[in-house]
């Protein structure tokens, strides 16, 4: 720090010390407008804003999402503390979590190893050749063998070490938002190769504003859904380690 800066700092300190009430009054005068506007300020920490909107990579991601239409989902990992992932206790816990989470209005499905179709032992003519685990009377050892090295279920519904099971919670799409993004994404994609016309730019801004308001409302619903899911998981934390993951679960952590 230069001598001049040190001298100015010392003078400012003495001035504040000499007139503390005046300085406090001035601070309150300048802070009052900010305090009045504070309730109207909103920090948008939703998952989409964790990405760079307008960025080419972000837009291409939206294009791919529209093309393949993936479902919004949450993932729950359940690791029983006693290591008995195929025990009746664990299966009961998975059933309980799935039932409680499945009652949420937006939930489309809750899948776990209990729903995994396995080959029937000796199907009779006219009977199904595959049954869900919940429909089969299989013991822990039989289930361990059935899932061991499975090309589809291993590291998806159950980890390779067979110490933890997973549930995938899939959500229904919002039809209004889906239609809006059906118009937004083509305009955003076009902006990557050319400058949008004034009409297109105005339309894109209007659509994004409309979608943004719906997204904010939906985020409030998502936050409540995550609270419900966490409450369901909390019931089982004494007997298992439970983890919640997914894009919107991350966004919830930052709000």
Residue frames relative to the residue before (quaternion, step in Angstrom):
aa qw qx qy qz dx dy dz
X 1.0000 0.0000 0.0000 0.0000 0.00 0.00 0.00
X 0.4361 -0.7082 0.4928 0.2559 3.62 -0.91 0.90
X 0.6473 -0.5203 0.3771 0.4099 3.60 -1.20 0.42
X 0.6297 0.5396 -0.3392 0.4441 3.60 1.04 -0.77
X 0.6636 0.4994 -0.3036 0.4670 3.57 0.95 -0.90
X 0.6402 0.5209 -0.3265 0.4606 3.57 1.00 -0.80
X 0.6522 0.5183 -0.3129 0.4562 3.58 1.01 -0.84
X 0.6581 0.4985 -0.3092 0.4721 3.58 0.96 -0.85
X 0.6432 0.5231 -0.3232 0.4563 3.59 1.01 -0.80
X 0.6555 0.5118 -0.3129 0.4589 3.56 1.00 -0.84
X 0.6481 0.5141 -0.3170 0.4639 3.60 1.00 -0.84
X 0.6498 0.5136 -0.3200 0.4599 3.58 0.96 -0.84
X 0.6466 0.5245 -0.3180 0.4535 3.57 0.99 -0.81
X 0.6631 0.4962 -0.3079 0.4683 3.57 0.98 -0.83
X 0.6382 0.5337 -0.3289 0.4469 3.58 1.03 -0.79
X 0.6566 0.4989 -0.3072 0.4749 3.58 0.98 -0.83
X 0.6677 0.5050 -0.3029 0.4554 3.57 0.96 -0.88
X 0.6702 0.5116 -0.2997 0.4464 3.58 1.07 -0.72
X 0.8033 0.1682 -0.0704 0.5669 3.62 1.07 -0.67
X 0.0071 -0.8504 0.5260 0.0026 3.63 0.62 1.04
X 0.6536 0.5204 -0.3250 0.4431 3.62 0.95 -0.78
X 0.6424 0.5192 -0.3213 0.4631 3.57 1.03 -0.82
X 0.6545 0.5112 -0.3050 0.4662 3.57 0.97 -0.92
X 0.6496 0.5156 -0.3146 0.4618 3.58 0.98 -0.85
X 0.6442 0.5242 -0.3197 0.4560 3.58 0.99 -0.85
X 0.6520 0.5064 -0.3098 0.4717 3.58 0.97 -0.86
X 0.6286 0.5372 -0.3312 0.4545 3.57 1.01 -0.83
X 0.6700 0.4982 -0.2981 0.4626 3.60 0.93 -0.90
X 0.6201 0.5465 -0.3450 0.4447 3.58 1.05 -0.77
X 0.7184 0.4342 -0.2503 0.4824 3.58 0.91 -0.93
X 0.6807 0.4988 -0.2955 0.4479 3.60 1.09 -0.67
X 0.5448 0.6599 -0.3963 0.3326 3.59 1.11 -0.59
X 0.6700 0.4823 -0.3327 0.4559 3.68 0.80 -0.83
X 0.6435 0.5201 -0.3260 0.4573 3.58 1.03 -0.75
X 0.6459 0.5180 -0.3143 0.4645 3.58 1.02 -0.83
X 0.6438 0.5305 -0.3224 0.4474 3.57 1.06 -0.78
X 0.7231 0.4312 -0.2379 0.4844 3.57 1.07 -0.76
X 0.4668 0.7231 -0.4279 0.2759 3.59 1.19 -0.38
X 0.6786 0.4868 -0.3296 0.4403 3.67 0.82 -0.83
X 0.6797 0.4914 -0.2879 0.4622 3.58 1.20 -0.50
X 0.5727 0.5907 -0.3792 0.4234 3.56 1.27 -0.17
X 0.0740 -0.7981 0.5976 0.0197 3.56 -1.01 0.79
X 0.2286 -0.7421 0.6160 0.1326 3.53 -0.93 0.96
X 0.2289 -0.7926 0.5539 0.1121 3.55 -0.49 1.17
X 0.0784 0.8049 -0.5792 0.1023 3.57 -0.20 1.31
X 0.2553 0.7772 -0.5312 0.2205 3.54 1.10 0.70
X 0.6889 -0.5081 0.3088 0.4145 3.60 -1.16 0.49
X 0.6465 0.5357 -0.3409 0.4229 3.59 0.95 -0.80
X 0.6869 0.4755 -0.2945 0.4641 3.59 1.03 -0.71
X 0.5149 0.5955 -0.4390 0.4330 3.57 1.26 0.01
X 0.6572 0.4249 -0.2931 0.5492 3.55 1.33 -0.25
X 0.5184 -0.6450 0.4603 0.3214 3.59 -1.22 0.32
X 0.2614 -0.7746 0.5565 0.1484 3.56 -0.30 1.23
X 0.7497 0.3314 -0.2753 0.5024 3.55 -0.99 0.87
X 0.5586 0.5908 -0.3890 0.4331 3.58 1.26 -0.27
X 0.5851 -0.6193 0.3976 0.3407 3.56 -1.00 0.84
X 0.6526 0.5072 -0.3240 0.4604 3.59 0.96 -0.83
X 0.6366 0.5277 -0.3276 0.4571 3.58 1.00 -0.80
X 0.6669 0.5016 -0.3022 0.4609 3.58 0.93 -0.92
X 0.6553 0.5024 -0.3221 0.4630 3.59 0.95 -0.82
X 0.5995 0.5474 -0.3553 0.4635 3.58 1.12 -0.63
X 0.6491 0.5071 -0.3157 0.4710 3.58 0.99 -0.84
X 0.6207 0.5436 -0.3401 0.4512 3.59 1.02 -0.78
X 0.6651 0.4918 -0.2965 0.4774 3.58 0.94 -0.93
X 0.6293 0.5375 -0.3309 0.4534 3.59 0.99 -0.83
X 0.6591 0.4962 -0.3124 0.4710 3.59 0.96 -0.84
X 0.6697 0.5211 -0.3069 0.4310 3.57 0.98 -0.85
X 0.7921 0.3005 -0.1506 0.5096 3.57 0.87 -0.94
X 0.2840 -0.8323 0.4497 0.1560 3.57 1.36 -0.03
X 0.0980 0.8205 -0.5578 0.0778 3.64 0.64 1.01
X 0.4685 -0.6696 0.5036 0.2803 3.56 -1.18 0.59
X 0.4867 -0.6024 0.5377 0.3334 3.53 -1.21 0.57
X 0.0715 0.8249 -0.5555 0.0771 3.59 -0.85 0.87
X 0.2374 -0.6969 0.6507 0.1860 3.49 -1.45 0.26
X 0.2300 -0.7578 0.5925 0.1477 3.56 -1.19 0.55
X 0.1200 -0.7677 0.6270 0.0555 3.54 -1.01 0.89
X 0.1378 -0.7667 0.6224 0.0766 3.57 -0.89 0.96
X 0.1063 -0.7978 0.5935 0.0049 3.56 -0.86 1.05
X 0.0021 0.8026 -0.5946 0.0477 3.58 -0.50 1.20
X 0.2949 -0.7734 0.5301 0.1840 3.64 -0.28 1.20
X 0.5092 -0.6832 0.4341 0.2922 3.57 -0.90 0.93
X 0.6896 0.4510 -0.2930 0.4849 3.59 1.15 -0.49
X 0.5274 -0.6769 0.3833 0.3416 3.59 1.30 0.08
X 0.5743 0.6054 -0.3799 0.3993 3.60 1.25 -0.12
X 0.0976 -0.8563 0.5058 0.0363 3.54 0.33 1.27
X 0.7267 0.3980 -0.2423 0.5048 3.62 1.18 -0.46
X 0.4076 0.7233 -0.4742 0.2929 3.60 1.21 0.18
X 0.6317 -0.5261 0.4046 0.4006 3.55 -1.25 0.37
X 0.5976 0.5683 -0.3566 0.4391 3.58 1.10 -0.66
X 0.6751 0.4771 -0.2900 0.4823 3.58 0.93 -0.90
X 0.6527 0.5064 -0.3207 0.4633 3.56 0.93 -0.84
X 0.6335 0.5222 -0.3270 0.4679 3.57 1.06 -0.73
X 0.6404 0.5192 -0.3228 0.4649 3.58 1.01 -0.80
X 0.6508 0.5079 -0.3155 0.4679 3.59 0.96 -0.84
X 0.6368 0.5182 -0.3276 0.4676 3.58 1.01 -0.78
X 0.6626 0.5138 -0.3066 0.4505 3.58 0.95 -0.90
X 0.6629 0.4955 -0.3100 0.4679 3.59 0.87 -0.90
X 0.6619 0.5131 -0.3075 0.4517 3.57 0.90 -0.94
X 0.6612 0.5120 -0.3112 0.4514 3.59 0.96 -0.84
X 0.6934 0.4784 -0.2855 0.4569 3.58 0.88 -0.92
X 0.6812 0.4661 -0.2882 0.4854 3.57 0.94 -0.86
X 0.6442 0.5602 -0.3158 0.4141 3.57 1.04 -0.77
X 0.6035 0.5698 -0.3588 0.4270 3.59 1.23 -0.29
X 0.4876 0.6462 -0.4439 0.3842 3.59 1.25 -0.14
X 0.5780 -0.6519 0.3737 0.3182 3.55 -0.88 0.99
X 0.7409 0.4310 -0.2441 0.4535 3.60 0.90 -0.84
X 0.5342 0.6479 -0.4115 0.3544 3.58 1.20 -0.29
X 0.2686 -0.7708 0.5619 0.1341 3.54 -0.85 1.03
X 0.7903 -0.1341 0.1094 0.5878 3.59 1.01 -0.80
X 0.1530 -0.7325 0.6518 0.1231 3.53 -1.33 0.43
X 0.0589 -0.8313 0.5524 -0.0171 3.57 -0.44 1.20
X 0.0526 0.7699 -0.6336 0.0548 3.53 -1.09 0.81
X 0.7292 -0.3927 0.2923 0.4782 3.58 -1.24 -0.13
X 0.5619 0.6061 -0.3860 0.4097 3.60 1.22 -0.40
X 0.7107 0.4339 -0.2475 0.4953 3.58 1.20 -0.55
X 0.4723 0.6937 -0.4379 0.3225 3.57 1.26 -0.13
X 0.3558 -0.7397 0.5257 0.2232 3.61 -0.76 0.97
X 0.0836 -0.7886 0.6090 0.0185 3.55 -0.85 1.02
X 0.5892 -0.5957 0.4222 0.3460 3.54 -1.16 0.64
X 0.4357 -0.6859 0.5181 0.2669 3.55 -0.90 0.94
X 0.5822 -0.6186 0.3974 0.3472 3.58 -1.06 0.74
X 0.7971 -0.0974 0.1166 0.5844 3.57 0.62 -1.13
X 0.1023 -0.8375 0.5338 0.0570 3.58 0.38 1.20
X 0.3788 -0.7046 0.5554 0.2269 3.54 -1.04 0.84
X 0.6574 -0.5065 0.3617 0.4249 3.60 -1.18 0.46
X 0.7998 0.2646 -0.2124 0.4952 3.56 -0.88 0.98
X 0.6391 0.5063 -0.3331 0.4736 3.62 1.22 -0.21
X 0.6167 -0.5514 0.3995 0.3951 3.61 -1.18 0.50
X 0.4017 -0.7106 0.5232 0.2450 3.56 -1.11 0.67
X 0.7564 0.2754 -0.1677 0.5691 3.59 1.28 -0.31
X 0.0765 -0.7792 0.6214 0.0293 3.53 -1.12 0.75
X 0.4996 -0.6075 0.5111 0.3466 3.55 -1.18 0.53
X 0.6429 -0.5403 0.3727 0.3948 3.57 -1.14 0.63
X 0.6439 0.5444 -0.3294 0.4248 3.59 0.96 -0.82
X 0.6812 0.4789 -0.2842 0.4753 3.60 1.22 -0.46
X 0.6802 0.4796 -0.2814 0.4777 3.57 1.25 -0.23
X 0.3515 -0.7195 0.5613 0.2090 3.55 -1.08 0.75
X 0.2159 0.7902 -0.5341 0.2089 3.55 0.39 1.29
X 0.4074 -0.7095 0.5238 0.2373 3.55 -1.04 0.80
X 0.7321 -0.4378 0.2924 0.4323 3.59 -1.27 0.23
X 0.6756 0.4936 -0.3097 0.4517 3.60 0.89 -0.84
X 0.6420 0.5137 -0.3253 0.4671 3.58 1.00 -0.78
X 0.6579 0.4974 -0.3084 0.4740 3.57 1.00 -0.80
X 0.6119 0.5545 -0.3491 0.4430 3.57 1.01 -0.77
X 0.6805 0.4784 -0.2839 0.4769 3.57 0.93 -0.90
X 0.6500 0.5411 -0.3196 0.4274 3.59 0.99 -0.86
X 0.7540 0.3805 -0.2054 0.4944 3.61 1.02 -0.79
X 0.5193 0.6567 -0.4153 0.3558 3.59 1.20 -0.33
X 0.8519 0.0436 -0.0689 0.5173 3.57 -0.69 1.12
X 0.3314 0.7572 -0.5101 0.2379 3.62 1.19 0.30
X 0.4719 -0.7211 0.4282 0.2720 3.63 -0.73 1.02
X 0.7349 0.3888 -0.2281 0.5067 3.61 1.16 -0.47
X 0.7791 0.4109 -0.2053 0.4266 3.57 0.69 -1.09
X 0.6100 0.5651 -0.3705 0.4138 3.59 1.08 -0.63
X 0.8229 0.1096 -0.1651 0.5325 3.55 -0.90 1.11
X 0.6394 0.4387 -0.3558 0.5217 3.57 1.21 0.49
X 0.7918 0.1706 -0.0757 0.5816 3.56 0.74 -1.10
X 0.7794 0.0674 -0.0370 0.6218 3.55 1.25 -0.42
X 0.4712 -0.6869 0.4639 0.3016 3.58 -0.97 0.76
X 0.6935 -0.5052 0.3156 0.4052 3.56 -1.25 0.43
X 0.6947 0.4706 -0.2749 0.4694 3.56 1.04 -0.73
X 0.3428 -0.7730 0.4638 0.2643 3.58 1.35 -0.08
X 0.4500 0.6650 -0.4689 0.3680 3.53 0.90 1.01
X 0.7873 0.1916 -0.1033 0.5769 3.59 1.24 -0.27
X 0.2181 -0.7585 0.6029 0.1169 3.54 -1.13 0.76
X 0.2698 -0.7722 0.5578 0.1406 3.56 -1.19 0.51
X 0.1616 -0.7329 0.6493 0.1230 3.51 -1.30 0.53
X 0.1727 -0.7639 0.6124 0.1074 3.55 -1.00 0.82
X 0.1633 -0.7819 0.5991 0.0549 3.55 -0.71 1.18
X 0.0934 -0.8116 0.5764 0.0173 3.58 -0.47 1.21
X 0.2466 -0.7932 0.5472 0.1029 3.56 -1.00 0.90
X 0.5389 -0.6052 0.4821 0.3331 3.54 -1.23 0.58
X 0.4864 -0.6417 0.5048 0.3111 3.55 -1.18 0.55
X 0.4235 -0.6422 0.5668 0.2949 3.54 -1.22 0.55
X 0.3944 -0.7639 0.4476 0.2462 3.63 -0.41 1.15
X 0.6403 0.5204 -0.3396 0.4515 3.61 1.02 -0.72
X 0.6658 0.4856 -0.3004 0.4803 3.59 0.90 -0.91
X 0.6261 0.5497 -0.3379 0.4377 3.56 1.01 -0.80
X 0.6612 0.4920 -0.3046 0.4775 3.59 1.00 -0.82
X 0.6407 0.5311 -0.3278 0.4472 3.57 0.99 -0.82
X 0.6929 0.4561 -0.2842 0.4808 3.58 0.89 -0.91
X 0.5597 0.5884 -0.3842 0.4393 3.55 1.23 -0.39
X 0.7028 0.3965 -0.2481 0.5360 3.59 1.24 -0.43
X 0.6402 0.5455 -0.3266 0.4312 3.60 1.07 -0.70
X 0.6952 0.5202 -0.2952 0.3988 3.57 0.73 -1.08
X 0.6514 0.4994 -0.3509 0.4507 3.68 0.86 -0.72
X 0.6436 0.5055 -0.3247 0.4741 3.60 1.05 -0.70
X 0.6433 0.5070 -0.3217 0.4749 3.57 1.00 -0.80
X 0.6467 0.5145 -0.3216 0.4623 3.58 0.97 -0.83
X 0.6431 0.5251 -0.3244 0.4533 3.58 0.99 -0.81
X 0.6280 0.5614 -0.3332 0.4236 3.58 1.08 -0.71
X 0.5823 0.5887 -0.3750 0.4169 3.60 1.22 -0.33
X 0.7761 0.3417 -0.1711 0.5016 3.59 1.10 -0.62
X 0.8029 0.0654 -0.0380 0.5913 3.59 1.24 -0.29
X 0.5463 -0.5860 0.4750 0.3640 3.52 -1.30 0.28
X 0.4396 -0.7004 0.4967 0.2635 3.55 -0.84 0.98
X 0.5217 -0.6093 0.4896 0.3419 3.54 -1.16 0.61
X 0.6752 -0.4863 0.3530 0.4278 3.56 -1.24 0.30
X 0.6465 0.5175 -0.3172 0.4622 3.57 1.01 -0.83
X 0.6634 0.5016 -0.2996 0.4675 3.58 0.96 -0.89
X 0.6535 0.5209 -0.3151 0.4498 3.58 0.95 -0.86
X 0.6518 0.5073 -0.3056 0.4737 3.56 1.00 -0.86
X 0.6509 0.5185 -0.3052 0.4630 3.55 1.00 -0.88
X 0.6489 0.5190 -0.3155 0.4584 3.57 0.97 -0.87
X 0.6473 0.5143 -0.3191 0.4633 3.60 0.93 -0.85
X 0.6598 0.5106 -0.3081 0.4573 3.57 0.96 -0.88
X 0.6739 0.4968 -0.2921 0.4623 3.56 0.91 -0.91
X 0.6597 0.5046 -0.3087 0.4635 3.59 0.96 -0.86
X 0.6338 0.5182 -0.3343 0.4669 3.60 1.03 -0.72
X 0.6591 0.5029 -0.3040 0.4694 3.57 0.98 -0.86
X 0.6670 0.4867 -0.2963 0.4800 3.57 0.96 -0.88
X 0.6271 0.5582 -0.3366 0.4265 3.58 1.02 -0.78
X 0.6544 0.5031 -0.3151 0.4683 3.57 0.98 -0.81
X 0.6559 0.4951 -0.3094 0.4785 3.59 0.99 -0.79
X 0.6272 0.5352 -0.3314 0.4587 3.58 1.05 -0.75
X 0.6430 0.5200 -0.3307 0.4547 3.59 0.98 -0.79
X 0.6424 0.4985 -0.3208 0.4857 3.58 1.01 -0.76
X 0.6613 0.5106 -0.3054 0.4569 3.55 0.97 -0.88
X 0.6143 0.5493 -0.3504 0.4451 3.59 1.06 -0.69
X 0.6097 0.5366 -0.3535 0.4641 3.60 1.07 -0.65
X 0.6405 0.5058 -0.3102 0.4875 3.57 1.06 -0.82
X 0.6473 0.5269 -0.3179 0.4498 3.58 0.95 -0.89
X 0.6393 0.5323 -0.3292 0.4467 3.57 0.94 -0.83
X 0.6598 0.4897 -0.3066 0.4805 3.58 0.99 -0.83
X 0.6199 0.5389 -0.3399 0.4579 3.59 1.04 -0.76
X 0.6643 0.4996 -0.3085 0.4625 3.58 0.92 -0.87
X 0.6096 0.5366 -0.3503 0.4667 3.59 1.07 -0.67
X 0.6467 0.5093 -0.3140 0.4731 3.59 0.99 -0.84
X 0.6529 0.5072 -0.3183 0.4638 3.59 0.92 -0.89
X 0.6683 0.4966 -0.3062 0.4615 3.59 0.89 -0.87
X 0.6240 0.5290 -0.3413 0.4629 3.58 1.04 -0.72
X 0.6409 0.5136 -0.3182 0.4735 3.59 1.04 -0.79
X 0.6710 0.4921 -0.2980 0.4677 3.58 0.98 -0.82
X 0.6110 0.5827 -0.3493 0.4063 3.57 1.03 -0.78
X 0.5908 0.5907 -0.3588 0.4163 3.59 1.14 -0.61
X 0.7633 0.3773 -0.1781 0.4933 3.59 1.17 -0.54
X 0.4303 0.7475 -0.4353 0.2581 3.60 1.25 0.04
X 0.5881 0.5718 -0.3869 0.4214 3.61 1.15 -0.35
X 0.7740 0.3424 -0.1720 0.5040 3.57 1.08 -0.69
X 0.8006 0.1627 -0.0883 0.5698 3.58 1.24 -0.13
X 0.3988 -0.6252 0.5975 0.3052 3.51 -1.35 0.30
X 0.0530 -0.8111 0.5824 -0.0033 3.57 -0.71 1.05
X 0.0962 -0.7931 0.6014 0.0083 3.54 -1.02 0.88
X 0.1807 -0.7695 0.6062 0.0881 3.54 -1.09 0.80
X 0.0392 0.8095 -0.5826 0.0607 3.57 -0.81 1.01
X 0.3799 0.6906 -0.5532 0.2697 3.52 -1.32 0.28
X 0.6721 -0.5379 0.3308 0.3867 3.57 -1.16 0.62
X 0.7356 0.4200 -0.2466 0.4708 3.59 0.82 -0.95
X 0.5601 0.5534 -0.4020 0.4673 3.58 1.20 -0.32
X 0.6235 0.5237 -0.3269 0.4797 3.58 1.09 -0.73
X 0.6544 0.5169 -0.3088 0.4574 3.56 0.95 -0.90
X 0.6186 0.5495 -0.3362 0.4498 3.57 1.06 -0.77
X 0.6230 0.5557 -0.3356 0.4364 3.60 1.01 -0.80
X 0.7439 0.4360 -0.2186 0.4569 3.58 1.05 -0.77
X 0.5704 0.6034 -0.3863 0.4016 3.60 1.25 -0.14
